Structures are given as C-alpha cells and as structure tokens.
Amino acid sequence: MKILHTADWHLGKRLDRFSRLEEQVLVMDEIVQIADEQNVDLVLIAGDLFDNYNPGVEAVELFYKTLKRLSLNGKRPVIAISGNHDSPSLIDAPDPLARECGIILIGHPKATIHPFELEHFKIAKSAQGFIELQLRNQNFPVRILHTPYANEIRLKEYFGEDKSVALNAVLAEHWKKTADEFCDNNGVNLLMTHLYMNKKGEPILDEPEGEKPIKIGNADLIFSDIIPTQIQYTALGHLHRFQNIGTNEKPVVYSSSPLCYSFSEAEQTKYVSIIEAEPDKQVLFEKIAVKNGRCLERKTFDGVEKTVEWLQENPNSLVEITLESQTFLKAEERKKIYQAHNGIIYLIPKFKNQQFNENTLTEINLSRDPMSLFIEYFKCKNNGQEPNEELLNLFKEIETIHL
C-alpha cells in the first residue's frame, strides 16, 4: 500500500503583515495532486493543522475542502491529529460529520475512535490512542498508534498516574503496551505523533523561529529509542525541515511544513513523504518536493543600488534584507528599496563602523550647545555612526520649537 505523510500546514499563518493564504491554497492543491498522482491509499497529517487556536473562516474552509478532496469523498481514509498550535476541541468537534467523508480527526492523546464502516474501509479495532483500519482493496490491516500534542503534565495525566516518572517512560510504556496487544506481523504498523522527538545521543534539533516551543528544559523532549519495535514507520510533525531521525529500516520522519514559515527556513525545499508499506517488510519512502509558494530569502548587501538590483531580479521572493553601510539610511533610500519589491518583510540597517569606543565619553560637558551634545549621544548609541543631514535638520526643527 501507499501512504502520504504531511504535517505542519499552519493554515492561516501570516509572516509579519503578509498573509500566506493564497500560497496555502496553491500548496493544498499540490498536495491533493500528489496524492492522486501517486495513487496513495491513506493520508496522514501529523499536527499543526492551523496556526492558532482560533483560525479564521478562510483557513477553516480551506482545511475542510482540502481534506474532502484528499479523501476522494470517502474512498481514501485521511487521518489528522492536532499539534501544539491547534485547539484539540476544535479539531474533535466536526468528527462525526467528517467520518462520513472518510476523515478521522483526533484532538486528544487518549482519544478512542468508535469503530465505524464505510463503503471503502472500516475501523476494525480501536483503543485509547490506537486504531486499526481495514481497506477494501487490501488483504491486510493498517494499525496506527496516534498521539496528538499535549504538554508534559497533560500527557502524564492521560497515560500515567506517577507525575515523577519521566515523560519518555510514560510514553514508552503506553506505546509498548498498545503495540504488544495489537501490532503483530500480519499488518502494517505505524506511529503518528506531534511531539518534539530527537535521536538519543545526537545534537538537539532546533525548533523553527516563530514556532511555539514545545521543549521547556528537557522535560518535553522525547527520544526515538522508545518507539516500539513493531512500528515500521513513524510520522512526525512539529519541526519544519524534512529529516529522518530514525534509520532506513525504521524511518522516523519529520515530513516538513509545506511552506517556509520563518526566515530560519530560508531557501529550504519543502516535501511530502510517500511511503510504500506491507506487513513484516521494511518500508520504502521517498520525499516529493512541493513546488508552490514564495521562497524566503535572507540577503545582505553593502549598498542601496546593489539591493535594488537584486530585488528587481527576484520579484517572487519574500525577503529579509540586511543593509550594511557607513551612513544612516536616508528616507529616500528606504523608499527606493521598498518601491523595488512588494515582498520585503524586514529591512535591517547595519553600520560597518564598529571601532567607536563609547568608554571615551565618560565625561560630558553640559555647557556645550544641544546640537553637539546630540551628535555625541547619537554616536554613542550607534557605534560611532554620525547622524545624517536629514536627522540633524529634524533635530534643529525640534530645538527651534522648544526655544
């Protein structure tokens, strides 16, 4: 069978003042197209479906229309869990209606999905944090251990009474008990979760800029060595770069977000994961690049003309510009830069002169005229940078009004 794994849609997300909804519409279309072209049997969406607890109407509409298209009106099961950006109750709320379209929405970690049957598949077995699917066109079941996001305290409340036990131990016990009971070699066995999972002994993976952090200290950090041995593929959400923190034999995959959502992701290629699986065999998986969406780029220039030239040559990017210069950026220069491109998110001036020593200003003669005092103060606060003529004229105007 074939499975599509995606995550971190963050529908409704903005980049500063820029809406990404038009790009998200294109990306959702592309994911549906990939699912159809690859003829996948099952779709997994591993959390952060929306960007906040109260998504806008347009984001909600895009979400449900996309799920319905992915499900082929009930022919293909789609399973989506909540992430740390989602409201579990909001995700759970429409589930009875969604099931009629083959869509299973799971908001809480200890959710038990009541068995049901449609024309093309059925939920054959269900338990806390577990479902077993039987597809009409397959002669073997698909087992899915599912753990949507919850913080450390909530997860311990769900799965263990002893609050002093490390979260790894709590989840390890729950997952092992479930896998031992339901996951034999006669079916495909999967784990889907939205947790901050790392490989033990490896450097801690960075969370994207702007992402709500899951990890507070190391309490919420989960290690991949607690995944039950029966699991053939683990579908992760939360980190926005595509990466396998498991092995080729037992992949543990962050499928990546479908768009670059912060400048820490600048110039990243985004993917969905396509898995080929059958019982008691090593899964095969490949990443398929998502092509839609504006590229995010961080660029540094040392002159206005170079900045404008690059911006005019790259009109479709969203950019963070750092402009290094010897002088304060003038209003007309700033205007020229912004007129050259409609996707400038941040314009950051950076002064090259870093040799000014503010310790030389230990004594201030207050009898000096205000203008010279202002110049010295400005230099002190800006690494020796002289104020430009425009700023000096403004100071003169203020001084005149004051007098």
Secondary structure, DSSP 8 states (H G I E B T S, - for coil): -EEEEE----BT-EETTEE-HHHHHHHHHHHHHHHHHTT-SEEEEES--BSSSS--HHHHHHHHHHHHHHTGGGTS-EEEE--TTS-HHHHHTTHHHHHTTTEEEE-STT------B-SSEEEEEEETTEEEEEETT-SS-EEEEEE----HHHHHHHH-S-TTS-HHHHHHHHHHHHHHHH--TTSEEEEEE-S-EE-TTS------TTS----STTTT-EEGGGS-TT-SEEEE-S--S-EE-S-SSS-EEE---SS--SGGGTT--EEEEEEE--TTS--EEEEEEE--S--EEEEEESSHHHHHHHHHH-TT-EEEEEEEESS---HHHHHHHHHT-S-EEEEEEEES-----GGGGS---TTS-HHHHHHHHHHHHTTT----HHHHHHHHHHHHHH-
